[in-house]
Amino acid sequence: MESIESMEKENQGYERAVMRVSRVSIAANLVLTLFKLAAGALAHSGAMISDAIHSASDVFSTVVVIVGVRISNRASDRDHPYGHERLECVASIVLATILAVTGLGIGYSAADKIMGGNYGQLAVPGVLALVAAGVSIAVKEAMYWYTRCYAKKLDCGALMADAWHHRSDALSSVGALIGIAGARMGYPILDPAASLAICVFIEKAAYDIFMDAVDKMVDKACDDEVEAQLRDCAAAQEGVLGVDLLRTRVFANKIYVDIEIRVDGDKKLREAHGIAEDVHDAIERTFPRVKHIMVHVNPA
């Protein structure tokens, strides 16, 4: 009973922390989007307007994170005995899709301008666009580190995806800054070229987020280092003569473990069961990410 109550409190704290980070993210992105849109329109910069659209997509992506975390944090029920953690992966996949579509839209618009060939008719961006790009780089990089810090602390995949969304926006603003500066120096083609570079950054971020979420959805095993630590932890318990088998799977941000230990075959059932419980409890204490362990005892 105490374990269930403790888990519920932990989940509530996790959700509150994610919501706090997400609210900060939404507020910052709304202000930044409006600022960049105004700067892009007033300074006649297609790259800055593209960058503003990217920031606007950040607002929607953070809303997706909020919804995904709230649903995934629900307690286990009869229909979902293993919980709802995978819905956080679904949120990350939706995020990746939003990023990919946004990037393709920006890339198409930029390619259309470049293929048009009328570079002399392209407007030269004003200095306000340069200022907006500089402000965007500073704010989005700060948001990346802020969100990343909490994503690692909470071990939240959807929040980490949102952090990379901030980083991709900062990188796109760097591209916008270079393109706008180049256009003001007499190379107007660099403004749409910057938008095209932004598209590449966005698509790379979308691909990384998507593949990370898919790996978790298909029960990918833990890395070799974690599995070695799990083996060592089990083998260190009194009465364990060896580990015959270890299987792990990453279930959203949690780990599920199936392990077969070897004990003295002459021990009584109650003694063997006690050793298995020691292994179970030791792994749960040592590895907070482990949600479920199945320990099987083999006679030596």
Residue pairs with C-beta under 8 A, 6 or more apart in sequence:
8 75
11 73
11 75
14 69
14 73
14 154
14 156
15 69
15 70
15 73
17 150
17 153
17 154
18 65
18 66
18 69
18 150
18 154
18 156
18 158
18 159
19 66
19 69
21 146
21 147
21 150
21 159
22 62
22 65
22 66
22 159
22 162
24 143
24 146
25 58
25 62
25 143
25 147
25 162
25 166
26 59
26 62
26 63
28 139
28 143
29 55
29 56
29 58
29 59
29 62
29 143
30 59
32 55
32 135
32 136
32 139
32 140
33 52
33 55
33 56
33 58
33 59
35 132
35 135
36 48
36 49
36 51
36 52
36 55
36 132
36 136
37 49
37 52
39 45
39 48
39 52
39 128
39 129
39 131
39 132
40 46
40 47
40 48
40 49
40 51
40 52
40 129
40 132
41 49
42 126
42 128
43 125
43 126
43 127
43 128
43 129
43 132
43 180
44 123
44 124
44 125
44 126
44 129
45 123
45 125
45 126
45 129
45 176
45 180
45 183
45 191
46 109
46 110
46 113
46 191
46 192
46 195
47 125
47 129
47 175
47 176
47 179
47 180
47 191
47 192
47 194
47 195
47 198
48 125
48 129
48 132
48 133
48 176
48 180
50 106
50 109
50 110
50 172
50 176
50 195
50 198
51 133
51 136
51 169
51 172
51 173
51 176
51 198
53 102
53 105
53 106
54 102
54 106
54 168
54 169
54 172
54 198
54 202
55 136
55 140
55 169
57 98
57 99
57 102
57 165
58 162
58 165
58 166
58 169
60 98
61 95
61 98
61 99
61 161
61 162
61 165
62 162
64 91
64 94
64 95
64 98
64 158
65 91
65 95
65 158
65 159
65 161
65 162
67 91
68 87
68 88
68 90
68 91
68 92
68 94
68 158
69 88
69 91
69 156
69 158
69 159
71 84
71 87
72 83
72 84
72 85
72 86
72 87
72 88
72 91
72 158
72 252
73 84
74 80
74 83
74 84
75 83
76 82
76 83
76 84
82 251
82 292
83 254
83 291
85 251
85 252
85 253
85 254
85 291
86 216
86 217
86 251
86 252
87 252
88 156
88 157
88 158
88 252
88 253
89 157
89 213
89 214
89 216
89 217
89 252
90 213
91 158
91 161
92 157
92 158
92 161
92 209
92 210
92 212
92 213
93 210
93 213
93 214
93 217
95 158
95 161
95 162
95 165
95 209
96 161
96 206
96 207
96 209
96 210
96 213
97 206
97 210
99 165
99 168
99 202
99 203
99 205
99 206
99 209
100 202
100 203
100 206
100 207
100 210
102 202
103 198
103 199
103 200
103 201
103 202
103 203
103 206
104 199
104 203
106 195
106 198
106 199
106 202
107 195
107 196
107 199
107 200
107 203
109 192
109 195
110 192
110 193
110 194
110 195
110 196
110 198
110 199
111 192
111 196
113 122
113 192
113 195
114 189
114 192
114 193
114 196
119 188
119 189
120 188
122 183
122 188
122 189
122 191
122 192
123 188
124 183
124 184
124 188
125 180
125 183
125 184
125 191
127 184
129 176
129 180
130 177
130 180
130 181
130 184
133 173
133 174
133 176
133 177
133 180
134 177
136 169
136 170
136 173
136 176
137 170
137 173
137 174
137 177
140 166
140 167
140 169
140 170
140 173
141 166
141 167
141 170
143 163
143 166
144 163
144 164
144 166
144 167
144 170
147 159
147 160
147 162
147 163
147 166
148 160
148 163
150 156
150 159
151 157
151 159
151 160
151 162
151 163
152 160
155 253
155 289
156 253
157 212
157 213
157 216
157 252
157 253
161 209
161 212
161 213
164 205
164 208
164 209
165 205
165 209
167 205
168 201
168 202
168 204
168 205
171 198
171 201
172 197
172 198
172 201
172 202
175 194
175 195
175 197
175 198
175 201
176 194
176 195
176 198
177 194
178 190
178 194
178 197
179 190
179 191
179 192
179 193
179 194
179 195
179 197
180 190
180 191
180 194
181 190
182 190
182 191
182 193
182 194
183 189
183 190
183 191
215 250
216 250
216 251
216 252
216 253
219 249
219 250
219 251
220 249
220 250
221 227
221 247
221 248
221 249
221 250
222 230
222 248
222 249
222 250
222 255
226 248
226 255
226 287
227 246
227 248
229 286
229 287
230 246
230 248
230 257
230 259
230 283
230 287
231 243
231 246
233 279
233 282
233 283
233 286
233 287
234 240
234 243
234 246
234 259
234 261
234 279
234 282
234 283
235 242
235 243
236 282
237 275
237 278
237 279
237 282
238 275
238 278
239 263
239 264
239 267
239 271
239 274
239 275
239 278
240 261
240 262
240 263
240 275
240 279
241 261
241 262
241 263
241 264
241 300
242 261
242 262
242 300
243 259
243 260
243 261
243 262
244 260
244 261
244 262
244 298
245 258
245 259
245 260
245 296
246 257
246 258
246 259
246 260
247 257
247 258
247 259
248 255
248 256
248 257
248 258
249 255
249 256
251 291
253 289
254 289
254 290
254 291
254 292
255 287
255 289
255 290
255 291
256 290
256 291
256 292
256 293
257 283
257 290
257 292
257 293
257 294
258 293
258 294
258 296
259 279
259 283
259 293
259 294
259 295
259 296
260 295
260 296
260 297
260 298
261 275
261 276
261 279
261 295
261 296
261 297
261 298
262 297
262 298
262 299
262 300
263 272
263 275
263 297
263 298
263 299
263 300
264 299
264 300
265 299
265 300
267 275
272 297
273 297
275 297
276 295
276 296
276 297
277 295
279 293
279 295
280 293
280 295
283 290
283 293
284 290
284 293
